[in-house]
């Protein structure tokens, strides 16, 4: 039984680590596809950053 609990704890930790590593968006970045501009134009509704192509995974707002 303790071995199963240890295995469960390790597997939960690994799952959380992998999902956090693959997502670099900040909490405030919310990307929306704006097809009125172009078919691949993305705009962040939180900070106003824009991008073309695939949906961005990082916050692209300019540092001030």
MODELLER restraints for C-alpha pairs under 7 A, 6 or more apart:
rsr = mdl.restraints
at = mdl.atoms
rsr.add(forms.Gaussian(group=physical.xy_distance, feature=features.Distance(at['CA:23:A'], at['CA:57:A']), mean=6.85, stdev=0.5))
rsr.add(forms.Gaussian(group=physical.xy_distance, feature=features.Distance(at['CA:24:A'], at['CA:57:A']), mean=5.92, stdev=0.5))
rsr.add(forms.Gaussian(group=physical.xy_distance, feature=features.Distance(at['CA:24:A'], at['CA:58:A']), mean=5.48, stdev=0.5))
rsr.add(forms.Gaussian(group=physical.xy_distance, feature=features.Distance(at['CA:25:A'], at['CA:57:A']), mean=5.56, stdev=0.5))
rsr.add(forms.Gaussian(group=physical.xy_distance, feature=features.Distance(at['CA:25:A'], at['CA:58:A']), mean=4.96, stdev=0.5))
rsr.add(forms.Gaussian(group=physical.xy_distance, feature=features.Distance(at['CA:25:A'], at['CA:59:A']), mean=5.98, stdev=0.5))
rsr.add(forms.Gaussian(group=physical.xy_distance, feature=features.Distance(at['CA:26:A'], at['CA:59:A']), mean=6.41, stdev=0.5))
rsr.add(forms.Gaussian(group=physical.xy_distance, feature=features.Distance(at['CA:28:A'], at['CA:46:A']), mean=5.88, stdev=0.5))
rsr.add(forms.Gaussian(group=physical.xy_distance, feature=features.Distance(at['CA:29:A'], at['CA:44:A']), mean=6.03, stdev=0.5))
rsr.add(forms.Gaussian(group=physical.xy_distance, feature=features.Distance(at['CA:29:A'], at['CA:46:A']), mean=5.75, stdev=0.5))
rsr.add(forms.Gaussian(group=physical.xy_distance, feature=features.Distance(at['CA:29:A'], at['CA:59:A']), mean=6.29, stdev=0.5))
rsr.add(forms.Gaussian(group=physical.xy_distance, feature=features.Distance(at['CA:30:A'], at['CA:44:A']), mean=5.26, stdev=0.5))
rsr.add(forms.Gaussian(group=physical.xy_distance, feature=features.Distance(at['CA:30:A'], at['CA:45:A']), mean=5.76, stdev=0.5))
rsr.add(forms.Gaussian(group=physical.xy_distance, feature=features.Distance(at['CA:30:A'], at['CA:46:A']), mean=6.23, stdev=0.5))
rsr.add(forms.Gaussian(group=physical.xy_distance, feature=features.Distance(at['CA:31:A'], at['CA:42:A']), mean=6.20, stdev=0.5))
rsr.add(forms.Gaussian(group=physical.xy_distance, feature=features.Distance(at['CA:31:A'], at['CA:43:A']), mean=5.58, stdev=0.5))
rsr.add(forms.Gaussian(group=physical.xy_distance, feature=features.Distance(at['CA:31:A'], at['CA:44:A']), mean=4.41, stdev=0.5))
rsr.add(forms.Gaussian(group=physical.xy_distance, feature=features.Distance(at['CA:31:A'], at['CA:45:A']), mean=6.49, stdev=0.5))
rsr.add(forms.Gaussian(group=physical.xy_distance, feature=features.Distance(at['CA:32:A'], at['CA:42:A']), mean=5.62, stdev=0.5))
rsr.add(forms.Gaussian(group=physical.xy_distance, feature=features.Distance(at['CA:32:A'], at['CA:43:A']), mean=5.47, stdev=0.5))
rsr.add(forms.Gaussian(group=physical.xy_distance, feature=features.Distance(at['CA:32:A'], at['CA:44:A']), mean=6.19, stdev=0.5))
rsr.add(forms.Gaussian(group=physical.xy_distance, feature=features.Distance(at['CA:33:A'], at['CA:41:A']), mean=5.94, stdev=0.5))
rsr.add(forms.Gaussian(group=physical.xy_distance, feature=features.Distance(at['CA:33:A'], at['CA:42:A']), mean=4.66, stdev=0.5))
rsr.add(forms.Gaussian(group=physical.xy_distance, feature=features.Distance(at['CA:33:A'], at['CA:43:A']), mean=6.52, stdev=0.5))
rsr.add(forms.Gaussian(group=physical.xy_distance, feature=features.Distance(at['CA:34:A'], at['CA:41:A']), mean=5.51, stdev=0.5))
rsr.add(forms.Gaussian(group=physical.xy_distance, feature=features.Distance(at['CA:34:A'], at['CA:42:A']), mean=5.79, stdev=0.5))
rsr.add(forms.Gaussian(group=physical.xy_distance, feature=features.Distance(at['CA:34:A'], at['CA:43:A']), mean=6.68, stdev=0.5))
rsr.add(forms.Gaussian(group=physical.xy_distance, feature=features.Distance(at['CA:35:A'], at['CA:41:A']), mean=6.49, stdev=0.5))
rsr.add(forms.Gaussian(group=physical.xy_distance, feature=features.Distance(at['CA:40:A'], at['CA:52:A']), mean=5.54, stdev=0.5))
rsr.add(forms.Gaussian(group=physical.xy_distance, feature=features.Distance(at['CA:40:A'], at['CA:53:A']), mean=5.12, stdev=0.5))
rsr.add(forms.Gaussian(group=physical.xy_distance, feature=features.Distance(at['CA:40:A'], at['CA:54:A']), mean=6.91, stdev=0.5))
rsr.add(forms.Gaussian(group=physical.xy_distance, feature=features.Distance(at['CA:41:A'], at['CA:51:A']), mean=5.99, stdev=0.5))
rsr.add(forms.Gaussian(group=physical.xy_distance, feature=features.Distance(at['CA:41:A'], at['CA:52:A']), mean=4.71, stdev=0.5))
rsr.add(forms.Gaussian(group=physical.xy_distance, feature=features.Distance(at['CA:41:A'], at['CA:53:A']), mean=6.67, stdev=0.5))
rsr.add(forms.Gaussian(group=physical.xy_distance, feature=features.Distance(at['CA:42:A'], at['CA:50:A']), mean=5.59, stdev=0.5))
rsr.add(forms.Gaussian(group=physical.xy_distance, feature=features.Distance(at['CA:42:A'], at['CA:51:A']), mean=5.10, stdev=0.5))
rsr.add(forms.Gaussian(group=physical.xy_distance, feature=features.Distance(at['CA:42:A'], at['CA:52:A']), mean=6.02, stdev=0.5))
rsr.add(forms.Gaussian(group=physical.xy_distance, feature=features.Distance(at['CA:42:A'], at['CA:55:A']), mean=6.67, stdev=0.5))
rsr.add(forms.Gaussian(group=physical.xy_distance, feature=features.Distance(at['CA:43:A'], at['CA:49:A']), mean=5.81, stdev=0.5))
rsr.add(forms.Gaussian(group=physical.xy_distance, feature=features.Distance(at['CA:43:A'], at['CA:50:A']), mean=4.50, stdev=0.5))
rsr.add(forms.Gaussian(group=physical.xy_distance, feature=features.Distance(at['CA:43:A'], at['CA:51:A']), mean=6.54, stdev=0.5))
rsr.add(forms.Gaussian(group=physical.xy_distance, feature=features.Distance(at['CA:44:A'], at['CA:50:A']), mean=6.43, stdev=0.5))
rsr.add(forms.Gaussian(group=physical.xy_distance, feature=features.Distance(at['CA:47:A'], at['CA:61:A']), mean=6.43, stdev=0.5))
rsr.add(forms.Gaussian(group=physical.xy_distance, feature=features.Distance(at['CA:49:A'], at['CA:60:A']), mean=5.87, stdev=0.5))
rsr.add(forms.Gaussian(group=physical.xy_distance, feature=features.Distance(at['CA:49:A'], at['CA:61:A']), mean=5.12, stdev=0.5))
